Amino acid sequence: MSQHQPTAAKGGALRAPLFFLIMAGLIVLEGMTSGWNGALGILNMGLISAILALGVNMQWGYAGLFNTGVVGFIALGGLAPVLISMPPTPGAFSAGGWQILIALLIAVASLVLTIWLNGRLKGKARALGVIAVLVAGFFLYRAVFDPAVEAVQAINPSALGYLGGLGLPTLFAWPVGALLAAGAAWVIGKTALGLRSDYLAIATLGIGEIIVSVLRNEEWLARGVLNVNGIPRPWPVPYEIALQESPAFVERMAALGVDPVTGSTVLVKLLYTGLFVIVLALLLIAAQLALNSPWGRMMRAIRDNEISAAAMGKNVTRRHLQIFVIGSAVIGLAGAMMISLDGQMTPSSYNPLRYTFLIWVMVIVGGSGNNWGSVLGGVLIWYLWIKAEVWGPNLMGMITDQLSDGAVKRHLVDSAAHMRLIVMGLVLILVLRFSPRGLLPER
Amino acid sequence: MDFLNAIVAILNYVFVPATAYGAQLALGALGVTLIYGILRFSNFAHGDTMAFGTAMTILVTWGLQKLGLHFGPLPTALIALPFGIAITAAFVLATDRAVYAYYRKVRAAPVILVMVSVGVMFVMNGVTRFVIGVDEIQFTDGARFVISAKGFREATGLAEPLAIRTTQVLTVVLAGLVVWALFWFLNKTRTGKSMRAFSDNEDLALLSGINPNHVVAVTWIIAAALATTAGVLYGLDKSFKAFNYFQLLLPIFASAIVGGLGNPLGAIAGGFIIAYSEVAVTYAWKKVATYAIPGFEAEGLMQLLSTEYKFAVSFAILIIVLLFKPTGLFKGKAV
């Protein structure tokens, strides 16, 4: 993407396997030194981060689109397990659920009508018509929506107070998460693409914040800041308690000489790892095939020179919209997977610094445009992010060891946690400046 | 009487706070728009530049207060402001040298610069948190009110109070002065004229012997001054919290784009448009309606959107402008 003339990366064909070997070594080392439970925990989130990075790489690496609202698409994807796999709240639909759906339909209908009128009418009539429909639609929507929401939230507010889900298996929720994110991406892309490249960045920054604030405030949807707990696990992952109570499992662990409690947590994490690896592998194969197809070549041609691609008859805006929607769907999928890993939906944890910009660091460091690079960057940066939480205070403790106790020392030690942000920012700046093609350069 | 009460309620809950907020947004948007006009990228680090500048000003304020220095009825932070600006300007200039200068030299695409500014944002955010922490900080002192609610009620005999805080008056006055100085600078001085020339047509400006490094440096200094002033005024008016400043980025960008990116006049108009709509849409109009329409009994609060969604307002305005007039209300730079 920069003006550098690409030179062959050191190590040639062995470069990527070597980096992945080092990464595997780091995880194994973590497992040997501080337990397999923690190591697999890092690996699982690392794999999800890899999928997130893959999605962002499609937008940035393939097409040069700067999405600053990744957190919103992750959160929207995370909504799917709540809506799909939680059991429905008894009586919520008769109390107001249908009415809420009707209200949402009214909102959509008035928007569609507005767009239709906007295309049909001219001049003053257009402005008046559009405003009239929007205002009338808004008040009608609120009139239907507000009492219904109150009714739903009144149902056992300490434990439920929301619509609940459909009670379907969690695995269904993953593609639904992708669809939700893709829908939002289509709306945003339709407005902001085709304008200056910065506008997409600003519009996605906005939609990201709004999606998160909707999740935080709409209690009827996913209980807002009250959080939804106990989201069912995807097939085939069992619960630790169930394993520990099963005599067959305890016997087998005893035969292996492993404590059944540790054994059950590790087994659960391993099953998650297996699931995530399958999803990641499928995505990676698809992404590689796409990237090396004529379609992939066209995308890169557009990215490298929009004007000449347009002159060759490529519809740049349409292709951008396409890749933006696909990339966001992948991000939404990972968001749904993350929620079914955590087992709970906590909207207040969606922090843009952690969920948008950290993913960006993963893509840039891994090597933008290279799918394998994104996977490597995802796992590696996540590992470093988690370890920095430990290393930062330790390092600060070493630095301040010689200082006398006092306000300065206390302040330095307390602030060590913020060092992560500075380090991530510096990594991003340094990689962009000195190694813009990342650890695993494109092609 | 009821009619007067309604007007006072509107003034007190909508007009006064929104005017102060609009002035703060306008200053922020001016910084964004200047950087965009001269350096040609959207600076995502602007919110955190505001936070950094405010944090520096707060530190100096604390120092001054320890020395026993006060500014009479005005907040001490006002004396500290020039120091905060100086530190922020130095920091921003150093960032430009270390980071942005390279990308100007290789004429990188704007989107790369945007991404680099995200990296800078990270670092500034971390530095701010490192220096001052993540807690909410109140640093205003001096007289609290110009017109207090009680005093107004006693003087007029109206049921509705009107309170105008010192910080609100200060915001509007200071913002007015800053804007006046900025426009004087851009229109009357040699450097200001060369900045406008550079913004209009870079190549032509270079041909006529304008020193680009000088123009860029002055732009950063002005942007740092605007950001720090906006941040300090916002912090005095509400409170300082690093994360809130990051969140201000969206309304500030929306203001700059609504007015037309690169157009200073537009940035000011955009700031007020965003602020008034945000406050008007999230205000509960029940009280005003009860006063204004005799015999009217409102059901509910008559609030169009809850305050948590105030960012949705600036976003909606942004989307509408992008859809219908992507160059902004006042003609901005190329789309």
Interface residues (C-beta under 8 A of the other chain):
Chain A: M1 S2 Q3 G64 F66 T68 F138 D146 T191 A192 L195 R196 S197 D198 Y199 A201 I202 A203 L205 G206 I207 E209 I210 S213 V214 R216 N217 P352 L353 F357 W360 I364 D414 S415 H418 M419 R420 L421 I422 V423 M424 G425 L426 L428 I429 L432 R433
Chain B: F41 S42 F44 V99 Y102 V106 R107 A108 A109 P110 V111 I112 V114 M115 V116 V118 G119 V120 M121 F122 V123 M124 N125 G126 V127 R129 F130 V131 G133 V134 F246 Q247 L249 L250 F253 A254 I257 G300 L304 S306 E308 Y309 F311 A312 S314 F315 L318 I319 L322 L323 P326 A334 V335
